[in-house]
Amino acid sequence: MAVPPRLTATPADQTLIEGVVVTFLCSAIGNPPPRITWTKDGEAVGTEDTLSFVTDRNQSGEYWCSADNGMNATVRASANLDVQCKYL
């Protein structure tokens, strides 16, 4: 039986200093299993449950995770990343 996607974990807002690793988590269930897509400013930046990268001040902004399994019921959640400049 087909089941629309439902988010089981959503990303949280984070404030970090540039140069450290940030990790966002987003997971979903459904049938068929949903595909996770991460976007920032309309551009795809990842396709796994976990989005992880070393921060740079240019990466501040809102990151969206979307879960879709082809049932015309995409679910989304977002988190804001605030990257602070590292002072020497």
Contacts in CASP RR format, 6 or more apart in sequence:
PFRMAT RR
TARGET T0000
AUTHOR 0000-0000-0000
METHOD contacts of the structure
MODEL  1
MAVPPRLTATPADQTLIEGVVVTFLCSAIGNPPPRITWTKDGEAVGTEDT
LSFVTDRNQSGEYWCSADNGMNATVRASANLDVQCKYL
1 31 0 8 1.000
2 31 0 8 1.000
2 32 0 8 1.000
2 71 0 8 1.000
3 29 0 8 1.000
3 30 0 8 1.000
3 31 0 8 1.000
3 71 0 8 1.000
4 30 0 8 1.000
4 69 0 8 1.000
4 71 0 8 1.000
4 73 0 8 1.000
4 75 0 8 1.000
5 28 0 8 1.000
5 29 0 8 1.000
5 30 0 8 1.000
5 34 0 8 1.000
5 67 0 8 1.000
5 68 0 8 1.000
5 69 0 8 1.000
5 71 0 8 1.000
5 73 0 8 1.000
5 74 0 8 1.000
5 75 0 8 1.000
6 28 0 8 1.000
6 29 0 8 1.000
6 30 0 8 1.000
6 67 0 8 1.000
6 75 0 8 1.000
7 26 0 8 1.000
7 27 0 8 1.000
7 28 0 8 1.000
7 65 0 8 1.000
7 67 0 8 1.000
7 75 0 8 1.000
7 77 0 8 1.000
8 27 0 8 1.000
8 28 0 8 1.000
8 29 0 8 1.000
9 25 0 8 1.000
9 26 0 8 1.000
9 27 0 8 1.000
9 49 0 8 1.000
10 26 0 8 1.000
10 65 0 8 1.000
10 77 0 8 1.000
10 79 0 8 1.000
11 24 0 8 1.000
11 25 0 8 1.000
11 26 0 8 1.000
11 51 0 8 1.000
11 63 0 8 1.000
11 65 0 8 1.000
11 77 0 8 1.000
11 78 0 8 1.000
11 79 0 8 1.000
12 24 0 8 1.000
12 79 0 8 1.000
13 79 0 8 1.000
13 80 0 8 1.000
13 81 0 8 1.000
13 82 0 8 1.000
14 22 0 8 1.000
14 24 0 8 1.000
14 79 0 8 1.000
14 80 0 8 1.000
14 81 0 8 1.000
14 82 0 8 1.000
15 81 0 8 1.000
15 82 0 8 1.000
15 84 0 8 1.000
16 22 0 8 1.000
16 55 0 8 1.000
16 81 0 8 1.000
16 82 0 8 1.000
16 83 0 8 1.000
16 84 0 8 1.000
17 55 0 8 1.000
17 83 0 8 1.000
17 84 0 8 1.000
17 85 0 8 1.000
17 86 0 8 1.000
18 55 0 8 1.000
18 56 0 8 1.000
18 57 0 8 1.000
18 83 0 8 1.000
18 84 0 8 1.000
18 85 0 8 1.000
18 86 0 8 1.000
19 54 0 8 1.000
19 55 0 8 1.000
19 56 0 8 1.000
19 86 0 8 1.000
20 54 0 8 1.000
20 55 0 8 1.000
21 52 0 8 1.000
21 53 0 8 1.000
21 54 0 8 1.000
21 55 0 8 1.000
22 52 0 8 1.000
22 53 0 8 1.000
22 54 0 8 1.000
22 55 0 8 1.000
22 81 0 8 1.000
23 50 0 8 1.000
23 51 0 8 1.000
23 52 0 8 1.000
24 38 0 8 1.000
24 50 0 8 1.000
24 51 0 8 1.000
24 52 0 8 1.000
24 63 0 8 1.000
24 65 0 8 1.000
24 79 0 8 1.000
24 81 0 8 1.000
25 49 0 8 1.000
25 50 0 8 1.000
26 36 0 8 1.000
26 38 0 8 1.000
26 49 0 8 1.000
26 51 0 8 1.000
26 65 0 8 1.000
26 67 0 8 1.000
26 77 0 8 1.000
27 36 0 8 1.000
27 49 0 8 1.000
28 34 0 8 1.000
28 36 0 8 1.000
28 67 0 8 1.000
28 75 0 8 1.000
30 69 0 8 1.000
31 69 0 8 1.000
32 69 0 8 1.000
32 70 0 8 1.000
33 69 0 8 1.000
34 67 0 8 1.000
34 68 0 8 1.000
34 69 0 8 1.000
34 75 0 8 1.000
35 47 0 8 1.000
35 67 0 8 1.000
35 68 0 8 1.000
35 69 0 8 1.000
36 47 0 8 1.000
36 48 0 8 1.000
36 49 0 8 1.000
36 65 0 8 1.000
36 66 0 8 1.000
36 67 0 8 1.000
37 44 0 8 1.000
37 46 0 8 1.000
37 47 0 8 1.000
37 65 0 8 1.000
37 66 0 8 1.000
37 68 0 8 1.000
38 44 0 8 1.000
38 45 0 8 1.000
38 46 0 8 1.000
38 47 0 8 1.000
38 51 0 8 1.000
38 63 0 8 1.000
38 64 0 8 1.000
38 65 0 8 1.000
38 66 0 8 1.000
39 45 0 8 1.000
39 63 0 8 1.000
39 64 0 8 1.000
39 66 0 8 1.000
40 59 0 8 1.000
40 61 0 8 1.000
40 62 0 8 1.000
40 63 0 8 1.000
40 64 0 8 1.000
41 61 0 8 1.000
45 51 0 8 1.000
45 63 0 8 1.000
51 63 0 8 1.000
51 65 0 8 1.000
53 59 0 8 1.000
55 81 0 8 1.000
55 83 0 8 1.000
56 83 0 8 1.000
57 83 0 8 1.000
57 84 0 8 1.000
57 85 0 8 1.000
58 83 0 8 1.000
59 81 0 8 1.000
59 83 0 8 1.000
60 81 0 8 1.000
60 82 0 8 1.000
60 83 0 8 1.000
61 80 0 8 1.000
61 81 0 8 1.000
61 82 0 8 1.000
62 78 0 8 1.000
62 79 0 8 1.000
62 80 0 8 1.000
62 81 0 8 1.000
63 78 0 8 1.000
63 79 0 8 1.000
63 80 0 8 1.000
63 81 0 8 1.000
64 76 0 8 1.000
64 77 0 8 1.000
64 78 0 8 1.000
65 76 0 8 1.000
65 77 0 8 1.000
65 78 0 8 1.000
66 74 0 8 1.000
66 75 0 8 1.000
66 76 0 8 1.000
67 74 0 8 1.000
67 75 0 8 1.000
67 76 0 8 1.000
68 74 0 8 1.000
END
